[in-house]
Amino acid sequence: MVPQPDHQPIFYGFLFILFFSSIISAKYACKLTERSSLMSFSLSLSSPPLNWTSVDCCQWEGITCDQDGLVTQLLLPSKGLKGGIFPSSLANLTHLTHLNLSHNSLYGSLNQTGFFLSLNRLEILDLSSNLLSGELPASLPSRNVIRMVDLSSNHLHGEIPSSFFQQAWNLTSFSVGNNTLTGSIPSSICLHSSPSIRLLDFSFNKFSGNIFPGLGACSKLQVFRAGYNNISGLLPDDIYNASTLEEITLPRNSLYGAIGERIANLTNLTILDLQSNGLSGLLPASIGKLSKLKLMFLQFNNLQGSLPPSLMNCTNLVELNLGLNLFEGNISTLDFSKLVKLTEIDLGHNNFTGFWPVSLYSCKSLKAIRLSKNNLEVQIQPEILSLQFLSFLSISYTRLTNATGAIKILMGCKSLKVLLLSSTFYLGEEIPALDNMDDFDGFQNLQMLDLSNCKLSGQIPAWLSKLKKLEVLILNFNRITGPIPSWLGTLPRLFVVGLGSNQISGEFPKELCRLPMLVSEKTAVQVDDDVLELPIYTSTNGTLLQYKLSYFPRVLDIRNNSISGRIPIEIGQLQLLQMLYLNMNNFSGTIPEQISNLKNLEGLDLSMNHLSGNIPSSLASLSFLKSFNVSYNDLQGSIPTGTQLQSFNASAFEGNSKLCGAPLPNECHPRNGPDAEHNNNQDVDNGHQILWFELSVVLGFIVGFLGVCCSLLFNNTWRYGYFQFLDNVQHKLYLMQRKLRRVRVDRQLQDQVQVSNQRPEVNSSNLYSDTDGKNWSEFATLTSHNAAKPPPFNDPTKEDPYVSLVAEEEIFFDTSNIEGGEIRTQDVRFTGN
């Protein structure tokens, strides 16, 4: 068919387009050698298979070619790739400029001969978040053109070779964070090789030693990160010459010395994170010149003195954390009203004086406030209701009066999730109770309430039954009376109940055994696992900072009260419970077999009650049990043999005279058979011997008594000396008893709070007195022999008021002493890869 004359131009134009397209397509089609190399790489991966099926490899996913059909970019991040990363075929892609295989599961060594040398045009290298191992190669690939290298989150080790950065003139970003690299930070990188560097990230490794001078020569450096290493020494003075710096992040090292006044040179700084070091001295008076500063984290140091007024000139501050230092001075004189962008402020655990800073009410964006553990007078004002976004408030260990008025005002904070008021109300007030419960709508978002050690009296208030989002309730160490209300078991999200060391009476309510969050995963409510704005300090053998309430173990603590009756068998329903503390009460009857249903139980303390009968052998099935105590009851029989119970110290079973078997020293004797008959005969013989012995003792006593009495009757001097001697002995025994009692209490306190690098925080008054810790002296004396761990909420007034910064070694914790006691280290909020 021949086209009509009118259509011929269109027809020939169409042919021309097809012909031109075929030329272009042929020009950009990948070379056969490139395709073979890529296919070899694909076949070396175990899973999942790449969808590379078409003829032209330049059309494959993640592949970009140049006009000659040569592969220039290989970009396959987060594809779930597994396998070796460096087959020899990949090294044949000699025109590669961009290589990104990050966030996969690729393994292998970067130090393979020839691989880096062949990629002499590489500009971008991103192999982060894989399984790479081995040491770094002697030098970077394509030294003259390489611009960005990211090897973070792998398993690389060894030191960074001195020749690694040689001739890397165009390098702008280098990140090796989250590996196990050692040696010193290559701070001379800008002096000899990479003057254009903008980002250096050495965080989360094992670098050590000092940061040597050299960073000041990095005229374009914007980000310097080297946190979570073993770096020591002073901050290098020349770092203040790097005036382009926007971020300095060096937390969790061993840096010491003062922050220099020359920090004012860093006018572009937006993030300053030097937390958890050993920095001392004053906060520089020139700090106010950092007008762009948004985040300042200086907590966990030894900084001292008053806060400079110029700090209030940092008007772009969003988060300010100066907690756990030695700062002092009257903070009510500071004008926080200029910090209108402030969302979080932490001044806790210092020596500040004065009153609650009224100017904080002007910071309308505030979400979190911590002023705890300072020498402050706090009066909650209605103005706090203007902070509409406030969700975290901790003023523990300050002086607060008018409990009813303060609680009523705070109930109006609609966004409040965490309220920590431990050791605040010191006048012995009554726990706030509301008359009209029908219209109650306060604390509707409250998830954690801590009113421990406030000397509060009265009964557990009924308004708590309205807090349907409450997860953690701590009322320990008060003077609360009356029974445990049954409605407590209806709170749908409650999983930490702390009622220990009060004057609660009555029986254990069966309704408490139906807490949905403790019964099973099916009944547990799906809660919002939000990250808290500020951490919650919790003590254990080493202290952690908790950023989520879900990190807390599930605890039921009603120790040291006057609760009587039997332990209900329904307690076996609490299958998610991790710690159960019923010690120091008046429980009677037997230990319920149903406790063995608590398969997640890690701590069980039933000591100092009136429990009788045998220890159920089924308790051996509690495989997660780390602490156990049934001492000072009326238990009898043998301790179940061949079980985990025998791994605990004998002190966990002492005070039960009829209890026998390992680990107790008294063995269990058989009751029948030949051995029993032999034992009975032996007992008869022993009985006769004991009878004659007793008669001899009585006769000897009579003869001695008559001899002494006659002598004293007829000799006045002897009589006076004798009675004086008795008085002296009695007085010495009394002094010795008091001394031993104090030594036992002190030793118990030292065992509970292991302190290193001690420095004072808050002086606790009246360390061993008051009815808040009733039976405490007995508890301290007995638990000096106790194998069980301390209960979850230790009395904050009886802990050593010091802070220490020792590295955390244990992950398990028992939420001892919320917001109080020793502070050892901290968790980190990790961002997703």
C-alpha positions in Angstrom: 0.0 0.0 0.0 1.4 3.4 -1.1 0.6 6.4 1.0 -1.4 9.2 -0.5 0.5 12.3 -1.4 -1.2 14.3 1.3 0.0 11.9 3.9 3.6 11.4 2.7 5.2 14.1 4.9 3.7 12.6 8.0 4.7 9.1 7.0 8.3 10.0 6.3 8.4 12.0 9.5 7.3 8.9 11.4 10.0 6.8 9.8 12.6 9.4 10.7 11.5 9.4 14.4 11.7 5.6 14.5 15.2 5.6 12.9 16.5 8.3 15.3 15.0 6.5 18.3 16.7 3.2 17.2 20.0 5.1 17.0 19.6 6.6 20.5 18.5 3.3 21.9 21.5 1.5 20.5 23.7 4.2 21.8 22.5 3.9 25.4 22.2 0.1 25.5 24.5 -1.4 28.1 27.7 -3.1 27.1 27.8 -6.8 27.2 30.7 -6.8 29.7 28.7 -4.5 32.0 25.7 -6.8 31.8 27.7 -9.9 32.6 29.3 -8.2 35.6 25.9 -7.2 37.0 24.4 -10.7 36.4 27.4 -12.2 38.3 26.7 -9.8 41.2 23.0 -10.8 41.1 23.7 -14.5 41.1 26.0 -14.1 44.2 23.0 -12.9 46.3 21.0 -15.5 48.2 17.7 -13.6 48.4 15.6 -12.0 47.2 16.3 -12.3 43.5 16.6 -9.0 41.5 14.1 -8.5 38.7 16.8 -8.1 36.1 15.4 -9.9 33.1 15.4 -7.5 30.2 18.2 -7.5 27.6 19.2 -3.9 28.2 20.8 -3.7 31.7 20.5 0.1 31.6 16.8 -0.4 32.1 17.2 -2.5 35.2 16.1 -1.3 38.6 18.8 0.7 40.3 21.0 0.9 37.3 22.0 4.1 35.4 24.3 4.2 32.4 26.1 6.9 30.5 25.8 7.6 26.8 28.3 4.9 26.0 26.2 2.2 27.8 28.6 2.0 30.7 27.1 1.6 34.2 27.7 4.8 36.3 25.2 4.2 39.2 24.3 1.1 41.2 21.6 2.2 43.7 19.8 -0.7 45.6 19.3 0.6 49.2 16.8 -1.3 51.5 16.1 -4.2 49.1 16.7 -7.0 51.6 19.7 -8.2 49.7 21.8 -10.9 51.3 25.1 -12.3 50.3 28.7 -11.3 49.6 29.2 -7.8 48.4 32.4 -8.0 46.5 32.7 -10.6 43.9 35.4 -9.9 41.4 32.8 -9.1 38.7 31.6 -5.9 40.6 35.1 -4.5 40.4 34.8 -4.5 36.5 32.3 -1.6 36.7 35.1 0.8 36.3 33.0 3.8 35.3 30.9 3.6 38.5 30.4 7.0 40.2 27.6 6.2 42.7 27.4 3.0 44.7 24.6 2.7 47.3 23.8 -0.7 48.8 22.9 0.5 52.2 20.4 -1.1 54.6 20.8 -4.6 53.4 22.5 -7.7 54.8 25.6 -7.8 52.7 28.8 -9.2 54.2 32.4 -9.3 53.2 35.6 -7.2 53.8 36.4 -3.8 52.3 40.1 -4.7 52.4 39.9 -7.0 49.4 42.8 -6.4 47.0 42.0 -4.5 43.9 38.4 -3.7 44.5 38.8 -0.1 45.6 41.7 0.5 43.3 39.5 -0.4 40.2 36.7 2.0 41.2 38.8 5.1 40.4 35.8 7.3 39.4 33.7 6.6 42.5 32.2 9.8 44.0 29.5 8.5 46.3 30.0 5.3 48.4 27.2 4.3 50.8 27.4 0.8 52.3 25.9 1.7 55.7 23.7 -0.7 57.7 25.1 -4.0 56.4 27.2 -6.8 57.9 30.6 -5.8 56.6 33.6 -6.8 58.7 37.4 -6.5 58.7 39.6 -3.5 58.7 39.5 -0.4 56.5 41.7 -0.5 53.4 44.9 1.5 53.3 43.2 4.2 51.2 39.9 5.4 49.8 38.9 4.6 46.3 39.2 7.3 43.6 41.1 9.6 46.0 40.8 12.7 43.8 37.1 12.5 43.1 35.5 10.7 46.1 33.0 13.1 47.8 30.9 11.0 50.3 31.7 7.8 52.2 29.2 6.2 54.6 30.3 2.9 56.2 28.2 3.3 59.4 26.4 0.5 61.2 28.6 -2.4 60.2 31.1 -4.6 62.0 34.3 -2.9 61.0 37.2 -2.9 63.5 40.8 -1.8 63.8 42.3 1.6 63.5 41.8 4.1 60.6 45.1 3.9 58.6 47.1 7.1 58.5 47.1 7.0 54.7 43.4 6.4 54.4 42.5 10.1 53.6 45.6 10.8 51.5 44.8 13.0 48.4 41.0 12.8 49.2 40.9 16.5 48.3 37.2 16.6 47.5 35.9 14.5 50.4 33.0 16.4 52.1 31.3 13.7 54.2 32.8 10.7 56.1 30.7 8.5 58.5 31.9 5.3 60.3 29.5 5.5 63.2 28.3 2.4 65.0 31.2 0.1 64.4 34.0 -1.2 66.7 36.8 1.0 65.3 39.7 1.8 67.7 42.6 4.1 68.0 42.4 7.9 68.0 40.2 10.3 66.1 41.9 11.4 62.9 41.6 15.1 63.7 44.4 16.1 61.3 42.2 15.2 58.3 41.9 18.8 57.2 45.6 19.6 57.6 46.9 17.1 55.1 44.2 15.7 52.9 40.5 16.9 53.0 40.1 20.6 53.6 36.6 20.5 52.2 35.2 18.1 54.8 31.7 19.1 56.1 30.6 16.1 58.1 32.6 13.8 60.3 30.8 11.0 62.2 32.9 8.7 64.5 30.1 8.0 67.1 29.4 4.6 68.7 32.8 3.1 68.3 35.8 2.4 70.6 38.0 5.3 69.8 40.1 6.4 72.7 42.8 8.9 73.7 42.7 12.7 73.2 41.2 14.7 70.4 44.4 16.2 69.0 44.5 19.7 67.4 43.6 19.9 63.7 39.9 20.3 63.5 40.3 24.1 63.6 41.8 23.8 60.1 38.5 22.4 58.8 37.2 25.7 57.5 34.0 24.2 56.1 33.3 21.7 58.8 29.6 21.8 59.8 29.0 18.5 61.8 31.4 16.8 64.2 30.1 13.7 66.0 32.2 11.4 68.1 29.8 10.4 71.0 29.7 7.1 72.8 33.4 6.3 72.6 36.3 6.2 75.2 37.7 9.7 74.3 39.4 11.5 77.1 41.2 14.7 77.7 40.2 18.3 77.2 38.2 19.7 74.4 40.8 20.9 71.8 41.0 24.6 71.9 41.3 25.0 68.2 37.8 23.5 67.7 36.6 27.0 68.4 38.3 28.1 65.2 36.0 26.0 63.1 33.5 28.9 62.9 31.2 27.1 60.4 30.3 24.3 62.9 26.6 23.8 63.3 26.7 20.6 65.4 29.1 19.3 68.1 28.0 15.9 69.5 30.3 14.3 72.0 28.2 12.5 74.6 29.2 9.6 76.8 33.0 10.0 76.7 35.5 11.0 79.4 36.2 14.5 78.5 37.1 16.9 81.3 37.9 20.5 81.9 35.9 23.6 81.2 34.0 24.7 78.2 36.0 27.6 76.8 34.8 31.2 76.5 35.9 31.0 72.9 32.8 28.9 72.1 31.2 32.3 71.4 33.1 32.1 68.0 30.8 29.3 66.9 27.9 31.6 66.0 26.4 29.1 63.6 26.1 26.3 66.2 22.6 24.8 66.5 23.4 21.6 68.4 25.7 21.3 71.4 25.7 17.8 73.0 28.4 17.2 75.6 26.3 15.2 78.1 27.7 12.4 80.2 31.3 13.5 80.4 33.4 14.9 83.3 33.2 18.6 82.3 33.6 21.1 85.1 33.9 24.8 85.7 31.3 27.5 84.8 29.0 27.8 81.9 30.7 30.4 79.8 29.2 33.9 80.2 29.5 34.3 76.4 27.1 31.4 75.8 24.4 33.9 74.9 26.2 34.8 71.7 25.1 31.4 70.3 21.9 32.9 69.0 21.2 30.0 66.6 21.5 27.3 69.2 18.4 25.0 69.3 19.6 22.0 71.3 21.8 22.2 74.4 22.5 18.9 76.2 25.0 19.3 79.1 23.5 16.9 81.6 25.5 14.4 83.6 28.6 16.5 84.1 30.2 18.4 87.0 29.4 21.9 85.8 28.9 24.4 88.6 28.1 28.0 89.5 25.1 30.1 88.5 23.6 30.1 85.1 24.7 33.2 83.2 21.9 35.6 82.4 23.1 35.7 78.8 21.8 32.2 78.4 18.4 33.8 78.0 19.7 35.4 74.8 19.7 32.0 73.1 16.1 32.7 71.9 16.0 29.8 69.4 16.5 27.2 72.1 14.0 24.3 71.7 15.5 21.8 74.2 17.6 22.8 77.2 19.0 20.0 79.5 21.4 21.0 82.3 20.3 18.3 84.8 22.6 16.3 87.0 25.3 18.9 87.5 26.4 21.1 90.4 24.7 24.3 89.3 23.5 26.6 92.0 21.9 30.0 92.4 18.4 31.5 92.5 16.7 30.4 89.2 13.6 32.5 90.0 15.7 35.6 89.0 16.2 34.3 85.4 13.9 35.5 82.7 12.8 32.5 80.7 10.1 34.5 78.8 12.5 35.1 75.9 12.7 31.4 75.2 9.4 31.3 73.3 10.4 28.2 71.2 11.4 26.1 74.3 9.6 22.8 74.4 11.7 20.9 77.0 13.7 22.1 80.0 15.5 19.9 82.5 17.2 21.6 85.4 16.8 18.6 87.8 19.4 17.2 90.2 21.3 20.4 90.9 21.6 22.8 93.8 19.3 25.6 92.6 17.5 27.7 95.1 14.6 30.1 95.1 11.0 29.6 93.8 9.4 28.1 90.7 10.4 30.5 87.9 7.1 32.3 87.1 8.6 33.4 83.7 8.3 29.7 82.6 4.6 30.3 82.1 5.5 32.5 79.2 7.0 29.6 77.3 3.7 28.5 75.7 5.3 25.7 73.7 6.6 23.8 76.8 5.9 20.0 76.7 8.3 18.9 79.5 9.6 20.4 82.7 11.9 18.9 85.3 13.0 20.9 88.3 13.3 17.9 90.7 16.0 17.4 93.3 16.7 21.1 93.9 16.3 23.3 97.0 13.2 25.0 95.6 9.9 26.3 97.0 7.2 25.4 94.6 3.7 26.7 94.6 1.5 25.4 91.8 -0.3 28.4 90.3 -3.4 28.4 87.9 -1.1 30.0 85.3 0.3 26.5 84.6 -2.9 25.8 82.7 -1.7 28.2 80.0 0.9 25.5 79.1 -1.5 23.6 76.9 1.1 21.2 75.5 2.6 20.2 78.9 2.8 16.4 79.1 5.7 15.8 81.5 6.1 17.5 84.9 8.6 16.4 87.5 9.1 18.5 90.6 10.1 15.6 93.0 12.3 16.4 96.0 11.2 20.1 96.2 9.1 21.7 98.8 5.4 21.9 97.9 2.5 22.7 100.1 -1.3 22.6 99.8 -1.6 19.1 98.3 -5.3 19.4 97.6 -5.0 22.8 95.8 -2.0 21.7 93.8 -3.6 18.4 92.6 -6.8 20.2 91.7 -5.0 22.7 89.5 -2.9 20.1 87.8 -6.0 18.1 87.0 -6.8 20.8 84.5 -3.6 20.1 82.5 -5.4 18.2 79.7 -2.2 17.0 78.0 -0.4 15.8 81.1 0.9 12.2 80.8 3.6 12.0 83.5 3.3 13.6 86.9 6.2 13.0 89.4 5.6 14.6 92.8 7.7 12.2 95.0 8.9 13.7 98.3 7.3 17.0 97.8 4.4 17.4 100.3 6.3 17.4 103.6 3.7 18.7 106.1 1.8 15.5 106.5 -1.3 16.5 104.5 -4.3 14.3 103.6 -4.3 12.7 100.2 -6.7 14.8 98.1 -10.3 13.5 97.8 -13.0 15.0 95.7 -16.6 15.4 96.8 -18.3 15.3 93.4 -17.1 12.4 91.4 -19.9 12.5 88.7 -18.4 15.6 87.0 -14.8 14.5 87.4 -12.8 14.9 84.1 -9.3 15.6 85.3 -6.1 13.7 84.4 -7.8 12.1 81.5 -4.5 11.5 79.7 -2.4 10.8 82.7 -0.3 7.6 82.3 2.0 7.8 85.3 1.4 9.3 88.8 4.1 9.2 91.5 3.1 10.6 94.9 5.5 8.4 96.9 7.1 9.6 100.2 4.8 12.6 100.6 3.6 11.7 104.1 0.1 11.7 102.8 -2.7 10.2 105.0 -6.2 9.1 104.3 -7.5 6.4 102.0 -6.7 5.7 98.4 -8.8 8.4 96.6 -11.8 7.3 94.5 -11.0 9.7 91.7 -8.1 7.4 90.7 -10.8 5.0 89.4 -11.6 7.6 86.6 -8.1 7.5 85.2 -8.6 5.0 82.4 -5.2 5.7 80.8 -3.2 5.2 84.0 -0.4 2.7 83.6 2.0 3.4 86.5 0.7 4.3 90.0 3.2 4.8 92.9 1.9 5.7 96.3 4.7 4.0 98.4 6.0 5.4 101.6 3.0 7.4 102.8 0.5 7.0 105.7 -2.4 5.7 103.6 -4.9 3.7 105.6 -8.0 1.6 104.9 -8.3 -1.3 102.5 -7.1 -1.7 98.9 -10.2 -0.7 96.9 -11.6 -3.3 94.6 -12.0 -0.9 91.7 -8.2 -0.7 91.4 -8.5 -4.0 89.5 -10.7 -2.4 86.8 -8.2 0.1 85.5 -7.7 -1.1 81.9 -4.1 0.0 81.4 -2.6 -0.3 84.9 0.5 -2.6 85.1 2.6 -1.1 87.9 1.0 -0.9 91.3 3.1 0.5 94.1 1.4 0.7 97.5 4.2 -0.5 99.7 5.2 0.9 103.1 1.9 2.4 104.1 -0.7 1.5 106.8 -3.1 -0.3 104.5 -5.2 -3.0 106.2 -7.9 -5.5 105.2 -7.5 -8.5 102.9 -6.0 -8.8 99.4 -8.9 -8.0 97.0 -9.5 -10.7 94.5 -10.5 -8.0 92.0 -6.8 -6.9 91.9 -6.1 -10.3 90.3 -8.1 -9.3 87.2 -6.0 -6.3 86.0 -6.2 -6.6 82.2 -2.6 -5.6 81.6 -1.4 -8.3 83.9 -3.7 -11.2 83.1 -2.8 -12.1 79.5 -1.8 -10.7 76.1 -5.4 -11.2 75.0 -6.8 -9.0 77.8 -4.0 -6.4 77.7 -5.0 -3.2 76.0 -3.0 -1.9 73.1 -1.4 1.2 74.5 0.3 4.1 72.7 4.0 3.3 73.1 5.1 6.9 72.9 8.6 8.1 73.6 8.5 10.5 76.6 9.8 14.0 76.2 12.2 13.5 79.1 13.6 10.2 80.6 12.4 8.8 83.9 15.2 7.9 86.2 14.9 4.4 87.7 17.3 2.7 90.0 18.5 -0.9 89.8 21.9 -2.5 90.4 22.8 0.2 87.9 20.5 3.0 86.8 18.8 3.4 83.5 16.9 6.3 82.0 13.5 5.1 80.6 12.1 6.9 77.6 9.1 4.7 77.4 6.7 3.5 80.1 6.5 0.2 78.4 10.1 -0.4 79.5 9.0 -0.7 83.1 8.4 -4.3 84.4 5.0 -5.3 85.5 5.0 -4.9 89.3 2.6 -5.5 92.2 4.2 -4.1 95.4 2.1 -4.0 98.6 4.9 -4.8 101.0 5.2 -3.4 104.5 1.6 -2.9 105.3 -0.9 -4.7 107.6 -2.8 -6.8 105.0 -4.1 -10.0 106.5 -5.9 -13.1 105.4 -4.9 -15.6 102.8 -3.1 -14.9 99.5 -6.0 -15.5 97.0 -5.6 -18.4 94.6 -6.8 -16.0 91.9 -3.3 -14.4 91.9 -2.4 -17.1 89.5 -4.3 -15.2 86.8 -1.7 -12.5 86.6 0.4 -14.3 84.0 2.2 -11.2 82.8 3.3 -10.1 86.2 7.1 -9.9 86.6 7.6 -8.8 90.2 5.4 -9.7 93.2 6.2 -8.2 96.6 3.8 -9.2 99.5 6.5 -9.3 102.3 6.2 -7.6 105.7 2.4 -8.1 106.1 0.1 -10.4 108.1 -0.7 -13.0 105.4 -1.6 -16.4 106.8 -2.4 -19.8 105.3 -0.4 -21.7 102.7 1.5 -20.4 99.7 -1.0 -20.9 96.7 0.1 -23.4 94.2 -1.3 -21.0 91.6 1.7 -18.7 91.9 3.5 -21.2 89.6 1.2 -20.0 86.8 3.1 -16.7 86.8 5.6 -17.8 84.2 7.0 -14.4 83.6 7.8 -13.8 87.3 11.3 -12.6 88.0 11.0 -11.5 91.6 8.9 -13.0 94.4 9.1 -11.9 98.1 6.7 -13.4 100.7 9.0 -13.0 103.6 8.0 -11.8 107.1 4.4 -13.0 107.1 2.6 -15.9 108.9 2.5 -18.3 106.0 2.5 -22.0 106.9 2.6 -25.4 105.2 5.1 -26.6 102.6 6.7 -24.6 99.8 4.9 -25.8 96.7 7.1 -27.9 94.4 5.4 -26.3 91.4 7.3 -23.1 92.1 10.3 -24.8 90.5 8.6 -24.1 87.1 9.2 -20.4 87.5 12.3 -20.4 85.2 12.8 -16.6 85.0 12.9 -16.2 88.8 16.0 -14.1 89.7 15.1 -13.2 93.3 13.1 -15.2 95.9 12.4 -14.9 99.6 10.1 -16.7 102.0 12.2 -16.1 105.1 10.6 -15.5 108.6 7.3 -17.4 108.2 6.0 -20.6 109.7 6.8 -22.9 106.7 7.7 -26.5 107.2 8.9 -29.6 105.4 11.6 -29.9 102.8 12.6 -27.3 100.2 11.8 -28.9 96.8 15.0 -30.6 95.7 16.6 -30.5 92.2 14.9 -27.2 91.5 15.9 -23.6 90.9 14.9 -22.7 94.4 18.0 -24.4 95.8 20.2 -21.9 93.8 19.1 -19.1 96.2 21.0 -18.2 99.3 20.0 -19.9 102.6 19.0 -16.5 103.9 16.0 -16.6 101.6 14.6 -19.5 103.7 15.8 -18.6 107.2 13.4 -17.9 110.1 11.3 -21.0 109.3 12.3 -23.4 112.1 10.5 -26.4 110.6 11.9 -25.9 107.1 14.8 -28.2 106.1 16.9 -29.2 103.1 19.4 -27.4 100.9 20.4 -24.6 100.9 19.6 -24.6 104.6 22.2 -26.4 106.8 19.7 -28.6 108.6 19.0 -31.8 106.8 15.6 -33.4 106.5 15.5 -36.7 108.5 13.3 -39.6 107.3 10.3 -40.4 109.5 9.9 -44.2 109.2 11.8 -47.4 108.5 15.0 -48.7 110.2 16.5 -45.3 110.2 13.6 -43.8 111.9 13.8 -46.6 114.7 17.5 -45.9 115.1 16.8 -42.2 115.4 14.1 -42.8 118.0 16.4 -45.0 120.1 19.1 -42.4 119.8 16.6 -39.7 120.9 15.7 -41.8 124.0 19.4 -42.0 125.0 19.9 -38.4 124.3 16.8 -37.6 126.4 18.3 -39.4 129.4 21.6 -37.6 129.0 19.8 -34.2 128.7 17.8 -35.0 131.9 21.0 -35.7 134.0 22.7 -32.6 132.5 19.8 -30.4 133.4 19.7 -31.7 137.0 23.5 -31.0 137.3 23.0 -27.5 136.0 20.2 -26.8 138.5 22.2 -28.1 141.5 25.2 -26.1 140.4 23.1 -23.0 140.1 21.6 -23.4 143.6 25.0 -23.9 145.2 26.5 -20.9 143.4 23.6 -18.7 144.1 23.6 -19.4 147.8 27.4 -18.8 147.9 27.1 -15.4 146.2 24.0 -14.3 148.2 25.7 -15.1 151.5 28.8 -13.2 150.6 26.8 -10.1 149.6 24.6 -10.3 152.7 27.4 -10.1 155.1 29.9 -7.8 153.1 28.7 -4.2 152.2 31.7 -3.5 150.0 31.2 -6.6 148.0 27.5 -5.9 147.6 28.0 -2.3 146.4 30.7 -3.4 143.9 28.6 -6.2 142.6 25.6 -4.1 141.7 27.9 -1.4 140.2 29.3 -4.1 138.0 25.9 -5.2 136.8 25.0 -1.6 135.9 28.2 -1.2 133.8 27.5 -4.5 132.0 23.9 -3.5 131.2 25.0 -0.1 129.9 27.7 -1.6 127.7 25.3 -4.1 126.3 22.8 -1.3 125.5 25.5 0.7 123.6 26.7 -2.4 121.8 23.1 -3.2 120.7 22.6 0.3 119.3 25.9 0.3 117.5 25.2 -3.1 115.9 21.7 -1.9 114.9 23.1 1.2 113.2 25.9 -0.8 111.4 23.3 -3.2 110.0 21.1 -0.4 108.7 24.1 1.4 107.2 25.4 -1.8 105.6 21.9 -2.4 104.1 21.8 1.1 102.7 25.3 0.7 101.1 24.2 -2.6 99.6 21.2 -0.9 98.0 23.0 2.0 96.6 26.4 1.2 95.1 28.1 4.5 94.7 31.2 5.6 92.8 32.4 9.1 91.8 30.3 10.4 94.7 29.1 13.9 94.8 26.2 15.4 96.8 22.8 15.9 95.4 20.0 16.5 97.9 20.4 16.2 101.6 17.9 13.8 103.1 16.6 14.6 106.5 15.9 12.3 109.3 17.5 9.2 107.7 16.2 6.6 110.1 13.1 7.9 111.6 9.4 8.6 111.0 6.5 6.3 110.5 6.8 6.4 106.7 9.2 3.5 107.0 7.5 1.6 109.8 9.2 -1.7 110.4 12.2 -0.3 108.5 14.7 -1.0 111.3 13.4 -4.6 111.4 13.5 -4.8 107.7 17.1 -3.4 107.5 18.3 -5.8 110.1 16.7 -8.9 108.6 17.4 -8.1 105.0 21.1 -7.8 105.7 20.9 -11.6 105.4 18.3 -11.6 102.7 19.0 -13.2 99.3 16.2 -11.4 97.5 16.8 -8.2 95.6 15.4 -5.0 97.0 11.8 -4.4 96.4 10.9 -2.2 93.4 10.3 1.1 95.1 13.0 1.8 97.7 12.5 4.5 100.3 14.1 7.6 98.7 14.8 9.1 102.1 16.9 6.1 103.0 19.1 6.0 99.9 22.5 7.5 99.7 21.9 10.9 98.1 24.7 10.8 95.6 25.1 10.5 91.9 27.5 8.3 90.0 28.4 7.9 86.3 29.5 4.3 86.1 28.8 2.4 82.8 25.7 0.3 82.9 26.4 -3.4 82.9 23.0 -5.0 83.5 19.9 -4.6 81.5 17.4 -6.1 84.0 16.0 -3.6 86.4 13.3 -3.5 89.1 12.2 0.1 89.0 13.6 0.9 92.4 13.2 4.4 93.5 11.6 6.3 90.7 13.2 9.7 90.1 15.5 9.2 93.1 18.7 7.6 94.4 21.7 6.9 92.4 22.0 7.9 88.7 24.5 5.8 86.8 24.0 6.1 83.1 21.5 6.7 80.5 19.7 5.1 77.6 19.7 6.7 74.2 16.9 7.6 71.8 18.1 5.8 68.6 16.7 7.1 65.4 15.8 4.6 62.7 18.4 3.7 60.1 
